[in-house]
Amino acid sequence: MRKFTTILALGSIAIGLPACDTLKEAASTLNTGTSTTPSLTNSEVISGLKEALNVGIQNSVNLTSITDGFLKNADIRLPFPEDALKVKEKAIDWGLGSQVDKFETTLNRAAEEATKEALPIFKDAILNMSISDGFAILNGGDGAATKFLKDNTTAKLVEAFSPKVKDAIAKVKLTEYWNPIISKYNSAMSLTGGQKINPDLDKYVTERAISGLFLMVEKEENKIRKYPAARVTDLLSKVFGSIK
């Protein structure tokens, strides 16, 4: 080995190249041998992405489907519907602040209740996901897999999720807190000639619950991308460990 390295160094001097650089290259070659990290197949990448999303969804549902999973999480908490903020302001002026608080609480309870039914819907979407360019998603940066899932499944999820939300709204008796507020507001608007408001609560809770879930899934995906400890399977370690 020493003889081989000496010959390399002498050869470098003879052709005018820095011997130290050649020696470093030779040492590097000798240390690493000819082995390289096994290439990932497209199948492994796709399976890894699906597994990451499955882990993210399971963790997200576990976090959001419990009491206060939405209500006490500032990132996904459902506020009073944006297009009915005038209703909220008037209700508080009329001394209905406690009704407003109860309404906002039950909004989030509906989302928490509906989320319990979300896991099989999301899993089915993932299992049937077709990725034409898995490596692009893998190397797409934070949230790339979640964005792909969102872009390709949101419409179907809304369709499947809506009846679950309707059942959840009925279960937590959301309209019992909403109807007195909106009825009083719309009665006042009838007298003043103002615009009546009555947002679609089913749609509002459905969209915000799904949006909140995707936000949590993205956070879980990014943990897997950034932190080896979050890669709880060998496949996740192999796939996400390959990212430069």
Secondary structure, DSSP 8 states (H G I E B T S, - for coil): -HHHHHHHHHHHHHTT--HHHHHHHHHHHHHHTT-------HHHHHHHHHHHHHHHHHHHHHHHSSTTTTTT-TTT---S-GGGHHHHHHHHHTT-HHHHHHHHHHHHHHHHHHHTTHHHHHHHHHHT---S-HHHHHTS-TTHHHHHHHHHHHHHHHHHHHHHHHHHHHHTTHHHHHHHHHHHHHHHHHHHT-------HHHHHHHHHHHHHHHHHHHHHHHHHH-GGG--SHHHHHHHTT--
